[in-house]
Amino acid sequence: MSSFNLDEREKAKQFAAFFKQFEDRLAALERANQLNHASIEGGSLDIYDEEGTFKGSVGVQPDGGVALVPDPVSTEPPPTPTAPIVQPALAGLLIAWDGGWGDASQPPSDFALVQVHVGTTEAFTPDVTTQVATITAPLGGSVTVHIEGYDPAWVCLVAANTAVLTGDPSPKVQGQARQAVSEDVVDGMVTEVKLAESAVTAAKIALGAVGTTALADGAVLEDKLAKAAVTLGKIAEGAVTLNALGGALSDSAAQRYVDAMGDPAAWTVTDKGTGAAWDHLSGITDAPTGQTVGQAAGYNRLLGTTVIPYEPGVLYRLSARVRLIGPAGGTDSFYVGVAGIGADGQTLVNRNGIAGSPSSHYYVAASGKAITTADGWVQVIGFLNGRAEAGAAGSAGPNNDPRAAGLVHADVRFIAPYVWLCYSGAGVTSTSVMQVDCVTLEALKTGVVDSVNLVAGSVTTAALAADSVTAGKVAADAISARELKAGSVTASELSAGSVTTPAIAAGTITADKLTIVGSPNVLPDPSFEGAGGAAIAARYTYTVQDLAFGNGSPASLKIDAASATAVTRAAELTLLPVLPGDQVYVATDYYPSATWVGTEINAHVRWEKADGTVLSYSKLANTAPAKGAWARFAGTVTAPADAVQGRVRVESLGGTAGAVWFDNAAVRPVVPGVQIADGAITAPKILAGAITTDKLAALSITAEKIAALAITTDKLAALSITADKLAVNSVTATNIAAGAIEATHIKAGAITTSALAADAITGKTITGGAINGATVTGGVLRTAASGQRVVIEPGGSNEVGSVKFYSGSATEGAPGQVVTNIALWSDASGSWEVPSVSLLGPQASGSEQRTGLYLAPRVPGKMGAGFNLYANEASGVGVAQINAYAAESSAVGSSLELSVRDAPPGSAAASVRLTSSGLTVTGVLKADSMATGRVSITPSAANTPTPVSVTGLNLQGSNFRVVATPSTSVPGTAVTGVGVTNASATGFTIWLTRTNTTTTSVDWIVVAS
């Protein structure tokens, strides 16, 4: 062994231990299941065959969809199906395929479907105009198709694969539709007595055949209609126009613009300060809405790219959530409002009517509002309604009261969100940094109840808020001084029903005397099925986003209540800025497991001061809930004095076992005098008989305005509900009892893609077509069941996941793989995790020898990065590998080592190791630029130089240096000299001089450069 640095024993010991761990990890990788918990994040995986030909890709495609997409260029068309089997049917043909192939023994692995084509002549060419049906089962199937007329028709089959390539058509087979002649069915032959009991089902009754006269008196009862039977999804597109809307919807169409700052294209920077920047950030865990924010470093003026038509009769609510995050202890200001836009949809129109001006617009939510870093998230809300008179200026803002909403200039026809951040930095360099979490602009429903909707006497005492009846609202002489003294009658003195119809003047109770909870739900993910629900579940160790259980939705939020001692566990849904007296409507479904044990289940708002001091709790609770069943909390709570924020939470109180699920949550700030909550007007609030049919406008009472169970059978006159009283498409699936509609009742093709809710198809196999979505997570993803394929699969132990590449070769024992892993390493200082990735070459059957590449990163403070490129086996054959290690931090120890070993174990081996200290070689060092040897020289005479030529060398280089030394114990006495001449790539001459003629060995070494 030759070495340039001999003092490396301690480093060598560390290096050996390092690669011993590599070998242990590699052995574990080859034994473990691979690709645990893996997913393709935001990209696709290209697939090649063993010859390197591109075959397709799997993952996120260029259009944003997720699919396995074969490459049509490198995909072979499918084979030709066997001839169809054609039989006549009434006014059509029964066409079957036996699953056979004319030029193949089995279905192709990329089989998609078989097209059924019908033509009028035997020579027709199959195309999109002749296709009448498809057979998707690879083992065959049959279809019945309608044929126009009764002339002969020809049928053929064409196969198609997943690359949308078609093969050659099958042989054509003639068929002819069967005609029902007069002898088949005689008019009047089928009478009532010929029909079996229940023979006439819903599917056998023609549309519109059952009218009012066909219904028995009282046949339609309350229990036949489900709550909220008519839903939006069951009304045909375009069927409901503004002219057909009644009640709350008659004044404005629902409009709501929400931007959670996840889309950079939603905003345009129209001005910025010196050195300022605008960015969209994700993964902001304390962002209340979607963990995405817009961040302004320095002054930025932002205009929303969504232009909204402005309706002057609609009340608009604008809100935004802003915070200042730097510099520490800093102060700045901001503006939140809308920009006015003219009739062309592009030209800005400010509040003074100046066209094209970016300044002096409508800052209804915040106008130069000061903010500090200590304030945290600050929510601002403003309102806009109507236009100013011609020639007058619009509102500068802020307009935080809906009863004093701002006005736009008379020339404004469109609006867009308008935000100015870090305003103190306008025109200069600023160190302020502000973030925006969410901007919402919505049209609120107004005018729900007015004098047209109420008849005299319909408003009773129970419907009146405290102090709502003033002196001016009571008819003259209705209450005299003789009966009452001043101030003696308050709300507490009035019993239910004491104020009757004759005591209230018509029209005295108007919309502004009612408190309403109908504003939009502020929760971005009320069913906990998306990113919002996942973010809430991730905050706590005892909460889970349950994607397999919900109440009418595919997911819910689960709180684990199991504990050795009684414990209270809560999950925060949102944080609301409030003022004292503000009201919030809170509701949620809840489901305690059959094993749940606890004191109480509740939904509550925790009221806090600005510094986080808890003032009080407003609860909706159940101390004895029905276990194993869904129930619902719903109610309105009021912010106490000194409250500036409210935390809306769901809670399992004093739990020791089981779990509680929550779903369909709602948090709606109450806007007084604008809206009425669904179900707020119930039957007890209306005098019996006060509302008659002639007092109701057509379609003025909608499902959400009627309290559950308020209308019962005894309130309906016999046969009063007839076909003409039901709006087109008004009876929807939610009004039909569960299980009442079976497959035979649904018209073919009636359920389209747009009618299916998100995640409605679960646990099924989807054949053909594309799988569209963002991310495929969990499970095994493969391109084929066998043969040449790519398989992405999760693993088991050690958190291993892998992508396996099967070549389809009969000699392949194990596929090539890309493997990820997290290993636990340790030394005297402790243990740590080391993530790694390995590339493993395929393995032949009957051999354990593999090639691969192992990569491990630097773990700060613990170890440096390293890699291992190898071709080896545990035993039996040779080994060759390259190991590299980069020293951690300032420590020494970086190295690169090449090592080889013959087969079997224990055979000759050698290695070369390069470190910062030098190069170390084990074994024999050989180089084409170096040679060594020994020659024997017998002097021709004493004291006479005698030459010997060394030939046959083949040195690489141009300069040659030869060193020769005699092998003697009498140098300088008997041996008086050794010399070298004529050095070249092929040899040289050695001279020896002795005082005698004794034969002497001379050792030599030549090095070329």
Phi, psi and omega in degrees: 000127176252146185212145175266352179207113187267346184266064183229020186297320182292317178295321179296323178296316177296318181296320179296319179295322180300312182281341170296321176295322176302313182298320179297318181293319179297320178297320179293322180297320182287340178269335191274154166297152192234160181063050173291141171050043184259157174206157174268111187261108170067026179201191181226163182244117179284147183238129180234152175274184186293344179264004179085010180279131178294125183251342180155190180214157177227138180128208182282119183272169182304332180275005180092350180279159178252121185198163167263111188245109175290156177271113183300331185293321184258013182255135179281141175297155181287164179287181183266127179291160173291166183297145180289159173257118188243127177231145180290147174223165181298113180059028180187192181228141170264114186245126182234153175232131185276005179082007181269168181229139182285332184229028177204155182266344181209162181296145176294151182294336179260028178301135177246306182190172173241123179279142176253120182243141178232130177233166182271346178228160181291337183269009184293151179256124181297131174208190184295338181278342182258350180287128183242344182192173175224154173241117187262349181279127181293344180263008177106174180173185182218155176221152173248125183238148177279139179240127176287122180079185185233023176280159178300146178227155181245140185236137172218166182240143178227127180274149176226144178254182184290346174272009178063032173261142179248151178264195179284149179289153177284171173301146182273141181237135182275146176210165181213132181295148179268137181257134176280112182272172185297332180287343181289309181225120179267139180307130178081003184295321182273108180251177183302320183289342180278346183271130175288159179299133181066018181290328180268106179259175182302325182291340182268357182262127181295149179301125179084001183289331180264109179254192183300320184291341181276351180264131177291154179304131178072016184291327180267106182253166181302320185287354176274345180253124177284157177300138179054048186296324183265110180245167184300322184292345182260000179262129183301145180299130179081358183286330181257116177258168180299328180291340182266356182278144177233174176058229187298329185274353184287341183269326182207146172282147183292125176230135176207121176250122179230127175234114178270020175064034177258356184236106180300334182287353183281351185224147175240128176279113183264348177193149177208159178280176181297123179073009183284159180216152178232125183223155172252124184246146176239168180074021178275096192294335181264010173284120190297332189269287187230018182060023172233142180222157165262134185238127178252116172262101188090178184295128175222133174250121191239133178241127178295142181276350178272117180262125187249127175300135184261120177257115186296337181271005184253139175272118179259138178245121179248129178222154177207153178239121189228148171215154175256122184250354179190158359285167181304130180074013184281167178223141177205190180216164182208164178235139174224121180195208176233152172264133175280141182228141184284186186295336179282356179076009184227320187282126177291140176230111184277183187292345176266003179083010181279120182282138176083358182275131178276354184254169174059050177262212195245090187265070189286334182268321179205133180229100182064035184288127179284147180211145177239166179293335180285344183288336185067209180290129179240122178261131177242144183224135177220165185229148183221134181199118173090175178243152175288161176298153179304129180090348180262157180276154175279186185273137178278331182088172000283156177232084187268357181250123181297339179279351176228055184293154180287163179242147173260167179293154184299338183271359182280131178237343177222158175226160176212148178302142186220119185228131175245121183243150180051054189297332181296343181267010180298121177081359181224181175271131183231144176262002180290144177228121179242151176235143175244127183267319185200138174236127182233132174230117186222151175267125181267143177290130181229164176068032183295316180236124172221187186296338180290328183276346184246137173259163180304131178086358185281341179262114181259178184304320184297341181271355184265130175285162178302135178067014182281338178263110179257172183302323182287349182263354181262131182301150180303138178068004180292320177231118182259166180296333180298322182279326188227148170259162186304128176076005184281337181258112174242179182301325181289340180276347182267123177275160181302131178082003184286332176264108184259176185307312184296343184273352183241127179290146180301136176080006184282338178256115183244176187299328184287354177266003182249142175263132190237145172235087182220011179291163185296154176294123183279352179281123181289339182222071187294338180262004174057035182253359182237207183295327179296314178296322179296322180294320178295314182297329183286347183284338187232152179283343185254007179248147181221139170277101184276104184274006182243005185211130178196172179255088183080005177224163185281356186212170177200171177258124184251129172251121178280118183263358185293131180197149178293330175236158181301129184222146176255127182231126184232154176233127181276127180270322180193164176240123184248132169283136184222167169241153177306133181094346176299145178246147180227130175270125183236134177208151174194147169279147177218150185219103174278136179293162180298339182261004184293134174230123181189177181275323188194149169244134183209162165240133185213166172243125177263113184275134185225156170280178181297329181273007179092358178297129182282125178270309183191177178235141170247117190244148162242111193225160174220116181272347179224065183289152174286122184277148178073022180212149177281141173218177185219137167265145173200134178179168180249133180239158186237135180289133180281176177299143178075000180285135175240347178204154178227130179261117180271122187223154170247148193211143166251115188259130175062036184278147175230346182205160175078198183209164177229132177255146177231142183208162174051052181280152178219133174227112185232116173297139181275127177253105184299142173072016182238319186221159174247132181294148175302129178080005182290328177263109182250171184305320181296342181276353183243130178299143180301127177080359184291326179259110179254166186303320184290347180270353183257130174287152180304130177063017182285334177259114179255166189302321185287350179269356182251125180296149179304133177068010182289327180256114180247174185301322184290346178275351183253133174291149180304132178062019181287338176264103179245174184301324182286348179273349180261127178292155179302132180064022184281334178268114184245177186300327183290345177268358184253132183304148180303131178085357184286329180257119178255175184303326182291344181270353185259126179293139179303131178082001184288330180266111181255174182301319183292342181273353181266131177290157176303137179064020182289334180261113183230147171064021182242166176265128179257120183256130177074165176077188183250152173258112184256134180170189184265313187216136172259117188238135174078165177078191180250130179243122183219154181272341177201162182281335181202176179072207180294122186194167172242132182234124174251121185218147174284161180251196181243270183285162175060016177053047183265139172225156184209157167246119184254138181243105180268123181281339185086000181289142180291340181268000183279121178269328178214144185281165167293148186217149164248121190238134171249152185201154171238116181255153177256115180253161180204157170210199183295335182276348180139194181241160180203160179271142178232106175286149180208164174222141182231144172248116181252130176286163178295159183237132181282152178299138178081007181227142175260357183287133180223159171246153181186174179224126180245129182235129177230140183273172171288135172250107186307133177080355184237307185201159178270177179284156179203164174215160181220115176254120191218158167222102188206182179202155180299324180200157167104324182227178185287169182228139172217129182205157175237123179245136178226142179217129177259125185298144178284133174055229183267003183289151175277172176125000176299140184203159174222124185231134173247131181219148178222154175212135176286171178261149353275191178305144183091354179286178180301143181216159178206156178209157176231127182234126181248123176230179178294345180270346180144194183246130179240133182237130170255139186096199184265129178274119180236145178207147179290348180258012184216144177212153178225165177178184179216139175232157176249131182235128173254113183302140179289334178196160179296139178059027179239120178301127182242126183265153170221131181269134173256120184232180176082008178279160176219069186276144177265124180143180180236338176245136188232127180240125183244131175243128181231144179215140181282148175267089187209155176258004181233051178290141177087343178250290177280316177264113187259352179182148173225135180220165181226137176222169173057040180290131179211182180293337185255347179167191182195178180238131178252134178248136177234136177234126178229162177278358178216188183251028179290132178296131186230135175276136179238121176272139182222156174217133179238135180233126180259151178220000000 
